[in-house]
Amino acid sequence: MEFPVGYGLDNKAISELTGCFYEEKRQILHSTGYVLKPDGTIAVGVYSTGPIGRLVWQDVHALVQFYKKMAAQS
């Protein structure tokens, strides 16, 4: 079994590539979560510099169901 790990990446470059929050002082990436639409565009982006305010599966599930319902009504 393979499990990809992002060890040793350039955090600043990853921040510039993905839009996640980079903290210069500690040179770290903060938690960033995205929900993507089927066309690859970002439906929701959540940025957190602490342990609260992160995506939870229940909210993601509800959002996906909402988008599906809206698409079916179009």
Secondary structure, 3 states (H helix, E strand, C coil): CCCCCCCCCCHHHHHHHHCCCEECCCCEECCEEEEECCCCCEEEEEECCCCCCCCCHHHHHHHHHHHHHHHHHC
